[in-house]
Structure formats: C-alpha cells, structure tokens
C-alpha cells in the first residue's frame, strides 16, 4: 500500500517552545488514520502543518509524492474540517457544498449537479435548498464533509469534528464517518482526544504526548500491546502495580513491589533492577483465581453498574501504600461479586499483563 502523507523528521517551534519534536510518520493511501492525545500535545499543530496553514521549522512533509515545502494550503490536495464546521449561514446547503467549485470557476448548473450527487452520498437527498440553521448537528456535520469532498481532495483532515455533539449523536456519526470514508476511498486523518472514537473508527492510530510520537498501530495492538507507559495509561483503563524488575525470562518479566510479585509480558528494553510498572486491564482480572501466580487479596469498596457489566472498585490493603484496583464483571456474573467491605481474591494471566519501564 502506498503512502499518501509522509512526515520526515518534522519539527515545529513557536519562539522558545518546541511543539512538535522530530516526528516521522507515514499515512497510507485510503486509510482512516487517527492522531490521539491529550489537549496541548500538538495534534492540531500537526494537522495544520499537513494542511499548509503552518510551515514546519525543520523536516519535510510529502503528500502524494510531492514535497510540500513552500506550497500554500490552497494548492495542496487536502481539505480540512474544523471543530466549528464554518458553514456559511446565509447560503443554502447546496451552495455551501459547491462553494469550492465556484471558486474554481465551475458553472452553476454543474455545481448544482455535483452538490446533489454529494447530498445523495451523505444521505441527505432533497436538502439542497435548506439553510444551515434548519439542520440538526449531525446533518450540518455531513454537509461540512460533503463541502470538503466536493474539491476531490486526496486527504481529508478532520480536527475533532464531533466534539460539540451529544454522546448519542457522536456514536452515530462515528459509524457514518467510517462508512463514508470506506465508500469514497479518501484518506482521512482524524484528530481526537477521545480514545473511544479513535479505537472505534480507525485503521491505525498514532498516540502523541507533549509533541512526541509515542506509538503507531492498529487499535487492538495499542490496547493489548502498549509500547510505553504513557500509551498504557492513556488508552483505556488499567490497574497499575509499581516495583522493580527482579528477573526476566523469554518474553516475560518478574516485577516485585509492595503488593507482591507479579509476572507479565515485557518490553524489549526491560532489564533486571529497572524500575517498572505492570499494567493489567480490569476485564482481565478474574474472581477467585486458583493459580498461585498473579493473585491479589482485595477489599471491595463499591460497584458501578454500567449495563453490560459492572466495575468493581476495590483496595489491596497495605500499611503505607494501599493499591486501588478495578474489575470488570459481566452483568450475568454479578451474583458472584463480593459484598461491599468483604475481602476477595482476584488474579490474572501473565499473558494479559504487560511490564513497562517506569518513565
């Protein structure tokens, strides 16, 4: 598969602040690629450099085989959708969609024809004469996407476009965006701080922190095999046990800390005597585990019922360092859950845990 966008040792500096630190990244043609990270990590800066609104202070950006140095935004094969959507309030929907085509000199009849085709594509046939204020939030979102697609970009850049929508609408729009991307074949680069959005929609995800790339991979890979402590703690929920690596064997490491000795999969650079943390997902903890390895005796404190499952919050007692743990219990097994205030034993498989150097 060819690469549509390549970032080669890209840096972005604002005065004394380094917003993007020597980043190299490849986005494949026709994929839904998300950039995930907390607010202020440099995601939007990265997107604006790809779009041409910012010029990197070092490195190169290549789009569809062409170096973008000194090529302005309006001459790049990209289109960008902002959080605000920026629809023209006094133009009907079809004119909003066809605005970029008018700038390119296309006749009114052809513009209208293309707008109607795109309205069919986004499942809004017959909406051409409506005004933006007459549309729902999800409909306005789709019109903004149609306007961007009208100019036939190779790459569509989306800067947290669902952040203003309510939860139910965001969930529906995720599916619609994913389906639209697959039907058009346009490369999507999607910015978000919402891990569930990134995991649900993307072919691959890049995780960023403080201007640095932490890991790039498919959603399942990021969730099950985080490469750094930041990725393990940012993507999904985890139970965390701190300690020192006392042994390594094969693909595993033995961690010893205040709460006991545990075994988990290890990163390649992990060596004995290093400070590290073991990460295990709440759904990987099981009640009344019989095997002696990786067992915890905890006291339940509360249950949060969330429909399909409940999250049990518990504490592993320790004089100076009590450990909080979470277990995900399917609703059909809630009868097995320990009563509040009572001790219970939980454990996990070494295969379900990962040991990473403590940063």
C-alpha positions as CSV (number, residue, x, y, z in Angstrom):
1,X,0.0,0.0,0.0
2,X,1.4,3.4,-0.9
3,X,1.7,6.3,1.4
4,X,-0.4,9.4,0.9
5,X,1.2,11.5,3.6
6,X,4.8,11.3,4.8
7,X,6.3,13.3,7.7
8,X,10.1,13.2,7.7
9,X,11.8,14.5,10.8
10,X,9.3,17.3,11.2
11,X,9.7,19.9,13.9
12,X,7.6,22.9,14.8
13,X,8.9,25.6,17.1
14,X,7.0,28.7,18.4
15,X,9.5,31.1,19.9
16,X,11.2,29.1,22.7
17,X,8.6,26.3,22.7
18,X,9.0,23.1,20.7
19,X,5.5,22.0,19.8
20,X,6.5,19.0,17.6
21,X,9.7,17.1,18.3
22,X,11.4,15.4,15.3
23,X,8.5,13.4,14.2
24,X,8.4,10.9,11.3
25,X,5.1,9.3,10.3
26,X,3.6,7.5,7.3
27,X,-0.1,7.6,6.5
28,X,-1.2,5.0,3.9
29,X,-3.4,5.7,1.0
30,X,-7.1,5.2,1.6
31,X,-6.9,4.5,5.4
32,X,-8.7,6.1,8.3
33,X,-5.8,7.3,10.4
34,X,-6.3,9.0,13.8
35,X,-4.0,11.1,15.9
36,X,-4.9,10.6,19.5
37,X,-3.6,12.5,22.5
38,X,-4.5,14.9,25.4
39,X,-5.2,18.6,24.9
40,X,-2.0,20.6,24.2
41,X,0.1,17.6,22.9
42,X,0.5,19.1,19.4
43,X,-2.2,17.2,17.4
44,X,-3.8,20.3,15.9
45,X,-0.4,21.9,15.1
46,X,0.5,18.7,13.2
47,X,-2.8,18.8,11.3
48,X,-2.3,22.5,10.4
49,X,1.2,21.7,9.1
50,X,-0.2,19.0,6.8
51,X,-2.9,21.4,5.6
52,X,-0.3,24.1,4.9
53,X,-1.5,26.7,7.4
54,X,1.8,26.3,9.3
55,X,5.2,25.7,7.8
56,X,7.5,23.3,9.8
57,X,10.6,24.8,11.2
58,X,12.5,21.6,10.3
59,X,11.9,18.4,8.3
60,X,9.7,17.7,5.2
61,X,6.0,16.9,4.5
62,X,5.3,14.9,1.4
63,X,1.8,14.5,0.1
64,X,1.1,12.1,-2.8
65,X,4.8,12.0,-3.7
66,X,5.2,15.8,-3.8
67,X,7.3,17.8,-1.3
68,X,5.0,20.4,0.3
69,X,7.7,23.0,1.1
70,X,6.5,26.5,0.1
71,X,3.3,25.1,-1.3
72,X,0.3,27.1,0.2
73,X,-2.8,25.5,1.6
74,X,-5.0,26.3,-1.4
75,X,-2.7,24.4,-3.7
76,X,-2.4,21.2,-1.7
77,X,-4.6,18.1,-2.4
78,X,-6.1,18.4,1.1
79,X,-9.3,19.7,2.7
80,X,-9.8,20.5,6.3
81,X,-12.9,20.3,8.5
82,X,-12.7,22.4,11.7
83,X,-14.5,21.9,15.0
84,X,-16.8,24.9,14.2
85,X,-17.7,23.4,10.7
86,X,-17.7,27.0,9.4
87,X,-20.8,26.7,7.2
88,X,-22.0,29.9,5.5
89,X,-25.2,30.8,7.4
90,X,-26.8,32.8,4.5
91,X,-26.2,30.2,1.8
92,X,-28.5,27.2,1.2
93,X,-27.0,23.8,1.7
94,X,-26.2,23.1,-1.9
95,X,-24.3,26.4,-2.3
96,X,-22.3,25.6,0.9
97,X,-21.3,22.3,-0.7
98,X,-20.5,23.8,-4.0
99,X,-18.6,26.8,-2.8
100,X,-15.1,25.4,-3.6
101,X,-16.3,24.5,-7.1
102,X,-17.5,28.1,-7.6
103,X,-14.1,29.4,-6.6
104,X,-12.6,27.1,-9.3
105,X,-14.9,28.6,-11.9
106,X,-17.4,25.7,-12.5
107,X,-20.7,26.7,-14.0
108,X,-23.8,27.0,-11.7
109,X,-25.6,24.1,-13.4
110,X,-22.6,21.8,-12.9
111,X,-22.1,23.0,-9.3
112,X,-25.7,22.2,-8.5
113,X,-25.4,18.7,-10.2
114,X,-22.3,17.9,-8.1
115,X,-24.0,19.2,-4.9
116,X,-26.9,16.9,-5.5
117,X,-24.6,13.9,-6.1
118,X,-22.8,14.7,-2.8
119,X,-26.1,15.1,-1.0
120,X,-27.0,11.6,-2.1
121,X,-23.6,10.3,-0.9
122,X,-24.2,11.8,2.6
123,X,-27.8,10.5,2.8
124,X,-29.4,14.0,2.6
125,X,-31.1,14.0,-0.8
126,X,-33.6,16.9,-1.2
127,X,-31.9,19.0,1.4
128,X,-30.2,21.4,-1.1
129,X,-32.5,24.4,-0.5
130,X,-32.4,24.2,3.3
131,X,-30.5,26.7,5.3
132,X,-27.8,25.5,7.8
133,X,-29.8,26.6,10.8
134,X,-32.6,24.3,9.7
135,X,-30.3,21.2,10.0
136,X,-29.5,19.1,13.1
137,X,-25.9,19.0,14.4
138,X,-25.3,15.7,12.6
139,X,-26.7,17.0,9.4
140,X,-24.5,20.0,9.5
141,X,-21.6,17.8,10.1
142,X,-22.4,15.8,7.0
143,X,-22.8,18.9,4.9
144,X,-19.3,20.1,6.0
145,X,-17.9,16.8,4.9
146,X,-19.6,17.0,1.5
147,X,-18.2,20.5,1.0
148,X,-14.7,19.2,1.7
149,X,-15.2,16.2,-0.6
150,X,-16.5,18.4,-3.4
151,X,-13.0,19.6,-4.3
152,X,-11.9,15.9,-4.6
153,X,-9.0,16.0,-2.0
154,X,-6.5,13.2,-1.7
155,X,-6.5,13.7,2.1
156,X,-9.4,14.9,4.3
157,X,-8.2,16.4,7.6
158,X,-10.7,16.5,10.5
159,X,-9.9,18.4,13.7
160,X,-12.1,17.0,16.5
161,X,-15.3,17.5,14.4
162,X,-17.6,15.6,16.7
163,X,-16.6,17.3,19.9
164,X,-19.7,19.6,20.0
165,X,-22.2,16.8,19.5
166,X,-24.0,14.9,22.3
167,X,-23.0,11.4,23.1
168,X,-25.7,9.5,21.1
169,X,-25.1,11.6,18.1
170,X,-21.3,11.3,18.3
171,X,-21.7,7.5,18.4
172,X,-23.9,7.5,15.3
173,X,-21.6,9.9,13.5
174,X,-18.6,7.7,14.2
175,X,-20.3,4.9,12.2
176,X,-21.3,7.3,9.4
177,X,-17.9,8.8,9.1
178,X,-16.3,5.4,9.0
179,X,-18.7,4.2,6.3
180,X,-18.3,7.4,4.2
181,X,-14.5,7.1,4.3
182,X,-14.7,3.5,3.1
183,X,-17.1,4.3,0.3
184,X,-15.1,7.3,-1.0
185,X,-11.6,5.8,-0.5
186,X,-10.3,9.2,0.5
187,X,-7.5,9.2,3.1
188,X,-8.9,10.5,6.4
189,X,-6.6,12.0,9.1
190,X,-8.6,12.5,12.2
191,X,-7.6,14.4,15.3
192,X,-9.2,13.5,18.7
193,X,-8.6,13.3,22.4
194,X,-11.3,10.7,22.7
195,X,-9.8,7.2,22.8
196,X,-13.1,5.5,22.1
197,X,-13.5,7.5,18.9
198,X,-10.0,6.6,17.8
199,X,-10.3,2.9,18.6
200,X,-13.8,2.6,17.1
201,X,-13.1,4.3,13.7
202,X,-9.5,3.9,12.8
203,X,-7.4,1.6,10.7
204,X,-4.4,2.8,12.6
205,X,-3.8,5.3,15.5
206,X,-0.9,7.5,16.4
207,X,-0.6,8.3,20.1
208,X,1.0,11.6,20.9
209,X,2.3,13.2,24.2
210,X,4.0,16.6,24.6
211,X,4.8,16.9,20.9
212,X,6.3,13.4,20.6
213,X,5.0,10.3,18.9
214,X,4.6,7.5,21.4
215,X,3.3,4.7,19.3
216,X,1.6,4.0,16.0
217,X,-0.5,0.8,15.5
218,X,-3.9,-0.8,14.9
219,X,-6.4,-0.1,17.7
220,X,-6.2,-3.7,19.1
221,X,-2.4,-3.5,19.1
222,X,-2.4,-0.3,21.1
223,X,-4.9,-1.7,23.6
224,X,-3.2,-5.1,24.1
225,X,0.5,-4.2,23.5
226,X,1.2,-0.6,24.6
227,X,4.8,0.3,23.8
228,X,5.2,3.0,26.6
229,X,3.8,3.7,30.0
230,X,2.0,6.8,28.6
231,X,0.1,4.7,26.0
232,X,-0.8,2.1,28.6
233,X,-2.2,4.8,30.9
234,X,-3.9,6.9,28.3
235,X,-5.6,4.3,26.1
236,X,-8.3,2.5,28.2
237,X,-8.4,1.7,31.9
238,X,-5.6,-0.2,33.6
239,X,-4.7,-1.5,37.0
240,X,-1.1,-0.4,37.7
241,X,1.4,-2.1,40.1
242,X,4.8,-0.5,40.6
243,X,8.0,-2.2,41.6
244,X,11.4,-3.4,40.4
245,X,12.2,-6.0,37.8
246,X,13.9,-8.9,39.6
247,X,14.1,-11.4,36.7
248,X,13.3,-11.8,33.0
249,X,12.8,-15.0,31.0
250,X,11.7,-15.3,27.4
251,X,9.1,-12.7,26.7
252,X,8.3,-12.1,30.4
253,X,9.4,-10.1,33.4
254,X,9.0,-10.6,37.1
255,X,8.1,-7.5,39.0
256,X,8.4,-7.2,42.7
257,X,6.8,-4.4,44.7
258,X,4.9,-3.5,47.9
259,X,1.9,-5.6,46.9
260,X,3.7,-8.8,45.9
261,X,5.5,-10.5,43.0
262,X,3.8,-10.5,39.5
263,X,4.7,-11.7,36.1
264,X,3.8,-10.1,32.7
265,X,4.9,-9.7,29.2
266,X,7.9,-7.4,28.9
267,X,9.1,-4.7,26.5
268,X,12.3,-5.5,24.7
269,X,14.4,-2.9,26.6
270,X,13.4,-4.1,30.1
271,X,16.3,-5.4,32.3
272,X,16.6,-6.6,35.9
273,X,16.9,-3.9,38.6
274,X,15.0,-1.4,36.4
275,X,12.0,0.4,38.0
276,X,8.9,-0.6,36.1
277,X,5.1,-0.9,36.2
278,X,2.8,-3.8,35.5
279,X,-0.4,-2.9,33.6
280,X,-3.5,-5.2,33.5
281,X,-6.9,-4.3,32.2
282,X,-10.0,-4.5,34.5
283,X,-11.6,-7.1,32.3
284,X,-8.5,-9.3,32.6
285,X,-8.9,-9.7,36.3
286,X,-10.9,-12.7,37.4
287,X,-12.5,-13.5,40.7
288,X,-11.4,-16.5,42.9
289,X,-8.4,-17.3,40.8
290,X,-6.9,-20.6,41.9
291,X,-3.4,-20.4,40.3
292,X,-0.8,-19.1,42.7
293,X,0.7,-16.6,40.2
294,X,-0.5,-13.1,39.9
295,X,-3.1,-13.1,42.8
296,X,-4.3,-10.2,44.8
297,X,-6.4,-10.1,48.0
298,X,-8.5,-7.0,47.9
299,X,-11.5,-5.5,49.8
300,X,-14.4,-4.3,47.7
301,X,-15.5,-0.7,48.1
302,X,-18.2,0.0,45.6
303,X,-19.8,-1.2,42.3
304,X,-20.6,1.0,39.3
305,X,-23.3,-0.7,37.2
306,X,-22.9,0.2,33.6
307,X,-25.4,-2.0,31.8
308,X,-23.5,-4.8,30.1
309,X,-21.0,-5.0,33.0
310,X,-20.3,-3.6,36.4
311,X,-17.0,-2.1,37.5
312,X,-15.9,-3.3,41.0
313,X,-13.7,-0.8,42.8
314,X,-11.5,-2.4,45.5
315,X,-8.4,-1.7,47.6
316,X,-5.5,-4.0,48.2
317,X,-4.6,-3.1,51.8
318,X,-1.0,-2.1,52.7
319,X,0.2,0.0,55.7
320,X,1.8,2.7,53.7
321,X,0.8,2.1,50.1
322,X,-2.8,0.8,49.6
323,X,-3.5,-0.2,45.9
324,X,-6.7,0.7,44.2
325,X,-7.9,-1.9,41.6
326,X,-10.8,-2.2,39.2
327,X,-12.5,-5.4,37.9
328,X,-15.0,-5.5,35.0
329,X,-17.7,-8.1,35.9
330,X,-20.2,-9.1,33.2
331,X,-23.8,-8.4,34.4
332,X,-24.7,-12.1,34.2
333,X,-22.0,-12.8,36.8
334,X,-22.9,-10.1,39.3
335,X,-24.2,-12.7,41.7
336,X,-20.6,-13.9,42.1
337,X,-19.4,-10.4,43.1
338,X,-18.2,-10.0,46.7
339,X,-20.2,-7.9,49.1
340,X,-19.1,-4.4,49.9
341,X,-16.4,-4.4,52.6
342,X,-15.6,-8.1,52.3
343,X,-12.2,-9.4,51.1
344,X,-11.9,-11.5,47.9
345,X,-9.2,-13.0,45.7
346,X,-8.6,-11.8,42.1
347,X,-6.0,-12.7,39.7
348,X,-4.8,-12.5,36.1
349,X,-2.8,-14.4,33.5
350,X,0.7,-13.4,32.8
351,X,-0.3,-13.1,29.1
352,X,-2.9,-10.4,29.9
353,X,-0.4,-8.1,31.7
354,X,2.5,-6.0,30.4
355,X,5.5,-4.7,32.2
356,X,6.9,-1.4,31.0
357,X,9.8,0.8,32.2
358,X,8.6,3.5,34.6
359,X,9.1,6.8,32.9
